Every structure is written in C-alpha cells, then in structure tokens.
Amino acid sequence: MPDASKDSTPQSSASRELVRFAERGLLLLIGSIALGSWAMMLMRLLSDLHPFFELATHPSLHMLLICFIVLAAECFFFLIRRRSSEASPRWKRRILFSLIPFLFFGWVTAPWRLLPLQASRQSEGSLKILSWNILLVNNHFDEIIELVKREKPDIVALIEVSPLAAKELDVLRSDYPYGLWMPAWQGSGIALISRHPDSSFRTIYPGSNWMPAIELELDRGEKKGKLSVLAVHTLSPSPSEGSKTKIRDIQLKDLGKWAREKVQPAMVIGDCNISPWSPPFWRLLEEGKLTDSRSYRGCFSSWPAEFRAFGIPIDHALVSDGIKILDRKVFYEDSHSDHCPITISIE
C-alpha cells in the first residue's frame, strides 16, 4: 500500500514556500511604504525651506491613515511571529520605525479635532455665508445659481469670476443687490455680494498687486454690532515656480495682519490654496488670532471636487474672537468646478 505522507510532502513544502514568498513580498512592500512615510515626514519638517517640500504638507491626513495601516500590519506580523517563537528584536525595531511617522502625522493633523463634537444649531438672526471657487472655465452657470437659490445665504463669495460669469450671474443681483464684482480672465476675478443694505465694500490687495480681496463691513445693528468679512483667493503654490509659493505665503501673512488689526469681529473666507496642516496656515491662525471653523466639526475637504471627502480642505472660513459658529458645511455634489462650495453660519 503506497505511503500517502510521501505524496503530500512535496505539495505541503511547495505551499509553505509560496506562503513564505508572499509574506516576504508583503513585508517588503510594508517596509517600502514605511520608508516613504519617513521621507514625507522629513519633507514636512523641511517644508519652509523649499516649495517642493511644502507640497508634502497637504496630504498629511492621508499619510496618517497610511501610517496607521502600516503600523497595524507590522504589529500583526509581530504577533504571528511571537506565537510561533520566531519574533526577534528586529520586529520591535520595525514597529518603532513605523510608529514614529504615525505619531508625527498624528501631531500634525490632530485627528481628534476632526470629530463632529460641535452640534450644528440654528438661531434667529443668524448669518449664513457661502464661498465657492466656481472655476474660471466653468460655463455651467445654472449650477451656481441653483445652489445660491437653494441655500439662501446672506452673503456670497465667488472666486475665479470671469467677465462672462459676471454677466451670466447678473440674475443674482435681484436677491443680492449690494456687492462688488471684480471679474478677470486670469483667475484672479472675485465677487462678494450681500442681501443686507447696511453693507459697505472695499478692495485690498494682500501680498500682491494683481489678486484682489474684497472686504465687506456689515452693520448688524446695535445689539450685534459690526462684522468684517474678507473674501480671498491666494496664489496657487508651485514646486517649479517657487515665487508663487512665496507670494501666497506673503498673502497669508497679510491676511493675518488684516484680521489682527480689526477692532470688530472679522472673518477670512475663500480659496486659500493651502491645507490646514501647513506651517504658513498655522502662522496665519496665530498672527491673525483666528480660529479654524472646521475644529470639532469635521474635515470638510473641498479640493479636488471629484475626490469629495478624500480630497484636502483648501477652502477655508476663519473667524476671530467674538464670532460664534453655528454650522459649517461642504457640499459634495456633481458640478463643473474643481472646488466644492462651503458655507458657514454664525450667530
């Protein structure tokens, strides 16, 4: 009678070798990703030195998720090795190697501040502001009009307003008769419009002489006083054109100076072309004594629009002391802009 164990031995050996080969390949992949996370961490630390490094700051939340997956995988294989008595100090070093960037990106992103712990509320006499980079080449103006009419904000900030867009969106003037339109073909066009008659407008040029920002001063009555709102669009950073990143950072610095010098409550809203995990953004908050309205409400990723919640938040609503936030939203809906619109409601 043939010995069955002799027939099965080669197959079992081949299966074990295949498993070991797959395991080595997976560990090599995990190690490579861990090495890449270290590279991203170092680039984040050096982000003030060169625009190329600064780009590494924007996917910080994505890097935190990747680092978590890598760390979990390393711990999983370590536990398997320990159960089979094959664990060695090398595995502990691998875990430590993966743990450091995970902790670093956790510190950068502060994910606990993305938890929706602040409940949305409505209040009589609240003020709702909508901001949207509509995209210079977007000719689907019906989408913009429909959103504004549906959400019924008190104030609307529109970014990248072309002369054609200003003409086609003229229908909004019936509901928003007060405002300032500054269309342009170079992407610097901007508009800020309001329902309220006690609205005054002026143009300022933070950090550059060709990208305007529009300031609205709104008198909300004797009880609530005055409010300043600055609609902004900063220059897009570029690793190949370092001057663009420097100009954007100067613009952000000037925005902080504007907010700090305001006596009444102030808000900066619009496309800032920077994620909340970049050092220039941190300096903007500190120098302007501003609060990010996303805090304890969510991430509110707004770009690129097709990525929806998996994108990055570069459209911001920043408020000074004295402004009570009631609600904050981002709209993930099909549109022909590369940005998602955002709203903020304040008391």
N, C-alpha and C positions, 0 to 999 in steps of 0.2 A: 504493500500500500504506500503511495507517494507521501512524502512529508510536506504538509501544507505550509508549514512555517518557512521552509526554504523558498517556496514560490512567492510568499508575501514579503519576504525580507527586502529584495531589491526595490519593490514598489514603495515600501514604507521608507526606505532610505532616500529614494528619489523625492518623495513627498516632503520629508524633513528638510532636504537640501533646498527644495523650492520655497518652503516657508522661510528658511534662513535667508535665502537670497532676497525674497520680497521684504523681509524685515530689515535687512541691511540697506536696501534701496530706500525704504521708508525713513529709516533713521538718517540716512544721508540727506534726504530731502528736508527733513525737520531741522537738521543741523545747518543746512544752507539757508533756510528761512530765518533761523535764529541769528546767523551771521549777518544776514541782510537787515534784520531789526537793529543790530548794533550799528550798522552803517547809517541807518536812518536816525538813530539816536544821536550819533556823533554829528550828523548834518544839522539836526535840530539845535544842538549845543553851539554850533558854529554859524547859525543862521544869520547873525548880524554881520558876518564877515563878507558874504558874497550872495548875490541874488539866487544863484543856483542852490545853495544850501537852504535859503529861505523857503524854497518850494517844498522842502521836506517837512515843513511845519504843518501844512494844510491837511494831509491825511493822517493826522495824529490819532484820531479816534479809530480809524481803520487799523492803524498799527497796533493799538491797544487790543483790539479783537484778535488780530493775527498772533500777537504775543501770547494772549491767553490760550489760544488753540495749541500753539507750540509748547507752552508750559504744561498744559494738560496732557499732551501726547508724551512728553518726556517723563512726567510723573507716572503715567500709565505703564510705560515700558520698564520704569524702575521697579514698580510694584510687581510686575511679572517676573523680573529678574530676581527680586528678593525672595519671592515664593519658591523659585527654583534654585535658590542658593547661588545664583550667578551674578548678583549685584556686586559692584566694586566701587571704590571711591570715584572712579571715572564718571559714573552715573550721577553722583552727587554734584560733581563739577558741571556736568551738562545741565542739570536742573538750575544751579546757580547762574550759569551763563544765560539761561532763558528767563530767569526770574528778574534779573536787573533791568532789561529793557521794558519788561511788563510793568514793573514798579515805576520806572521813569515816565512812560506814556500815561500811566495812571495819574501821576502827579501833574503832568501837562494838561490832561483833558478833564480831570476832576469829574469822572462819570457820575458821581452821586449828585452833582448839580444839574444833571440832565433828567433826573427823576421828576415826574409831574406832581410834585408835592403841593404846589400852589394851585388851588382850585380857581377855575375861571368863574368870574362873577359879573353881573350886570348891575348898573347903578343909574338912577335917574340923573340926567345931566352929564353922563359920561361922554368922552370924546374919542372917536374912532378914526385912526389914521391908516391909510393904505399906501404901500410903496411897491412899485413894480418896475423892474428894468424890462421894458417891453421889447427890446432888441431893435437895433437900427433898421434892419432889413425886413422886419415883420410888417407885412401889409394886411394882416387879418385884424383889422381894427374893430370888427364886430365882437371879437373875444374880449377886448379891453372894455368896450362899452358895456357889454353884458355883465362882466364881473363888477364893475363900478355900480351899475344899477341894482345888481343883486345884493351886494354887501352894504350899500348905502353908507359909505364912510363920510365923516365930516370934512376930512382933508385928504387929498390925493396927491402923492408924489409920483411922477412918471419920469423914468430915466431912459436915455438914448432916444429922445424925441426928435424925429426928423421933421423938416418942413412939411412933408407930405402928411406925417402923422398929426402934426398940429392942425392942419387943415381938416383932415378927416375926423378928428376928435373934437372938432368945434361944437358938436352937438352936446358935449358935456357942459358947456357954458350955461345952459338953461338951468341946470341944478347947481353949478359951481360958478357963479358969476364973478367971483373975486379970485384973482390969481395972477401969476406971472408965467408966461410962456417964453422959453428961450431955445427954440429949435435949432438944430445944427446937423450937418451931414457927417461930421467926423466922429460921432459917438458921444460928443460932449453935450448934446441937447438935453434939456431938463425942463420940467414944468412942475409947479406947485399951485394947487387950486383949492379953494375953500368955499363952504356954504355960508360962512359967517360974515356978516357985514363989517364987524369990528376986526378986520384983518388988514394988516399992512405988510408990504413985501419989499425986500431989497436984495440986491445981488452982491455976493462976495466971492473972492477967488482964493480959496485956501491952497497955498503951496504952488500955485501955477497961475499963469495969466490967460489960460485958454479953456480951463474946465471950471465953469461957474458952479456955485452952490446958491440955492435960494433960501433966504431966511424969511420966515413968517412970524410976525408978532401978533398974537391973538389976545384980545382983551376979553376975558371970560366973565367979567362982571366984578362987583365989589367983593363978593364972597370968595371967589376962586382966583381973582387977580389975573395977571398976565402970564402968558406962556410963549416961549420962543421955540420954534421948530426949524431945524436946518435940514433941507433935502440935499443930499450929496451924491456924487459919483466920483470915486477916485480912479486914478490911472491903473490899468491892469499891469501887474508885475511881469517881468520877462527876464529869464536867465541869460538870454543872449544880448539884451539891452538893459544893462544894469542901471542906466539913468532913469528908466521908467519906474523901477522899484524904489529908487531913491526919492523920486518926485512923489510917489504915493506915500512914502513914509513922512515926507515933509508935509503933505496934505493932512495926514492923520494927526501930526503934531499940531498943526494949525487948528484942526477941529477941536482938539483938546483944549487949546488956548481959548478958542471961542466959547466953549462951554464953561470953562473956569471963570471967565470974566463976566458971565451973565449974572445979574442980580436976581432975576426971576427964574423959576424953573425952566429947564431947557432940555431939548431932545435932539439927537442926531439920528437921522433915519435915511436909509438908501443903500446903494450898492457900494460897499467899502472895499471890495476886491481883496479881502483878507479874511482868513478864518480866525475864530476866537482863540486859537492855540498858538498864534504867532506873537513873538515879543513886541513888535510895534503896536499890536492891538492891546496888549497888556498895558503898554505905556500910555496909549490913548485913554484907557479907562482911569488909570492912576492920575495922569496930568489933568484930565478934564473932570475928575471926581464924578465919573459916570458909572452907571450900573447897567450890565447887560440884561435886557428884558427876558432873555432865554432862561435865566437862572431859576432852577427848580420848576421849570415849566416844560422843558423838552429841548431837543437838539435843533429842530426847525431848519434842516438842510434845505438850501434853496438853489444850488447850482452844482452840476448841470441839471436842468429841469427833468431830463429823461431818466436820471438816476433816482429822482424822488427822494425818499428818506435815506438813501445810501450815498447821497452827494455830500457836499460840505456847506455849512452856513456862511455865506459871504454877504448876504443882505441883512443889515442889522437895524435894530431900534434900541438906542442907548439913551438912558434917562438920567437926569440929575436928581439930587435930593429934593423932596417936595412933590415928586410925581408918584402917585400910587397906581400901580399897574393892575388892571382888572382882568385883562385877557391878552393872549398872544397867539397868533395863528400863522400857519403857512398853508398854501393851497396847492395840493398835488392834483392837478387836473391837466388834461391834454390842452396844450396851447402851442403856438408857433414861436414862443420866446425860449431862450436858453436859461432863463431865470424863473423861479416860482415867485408869485406875489406873496407879500406878507402883510399882516395887519397887527396893530396894537391898539388896545382900548385902555384909556386911563380915566381916573376919576376927575 
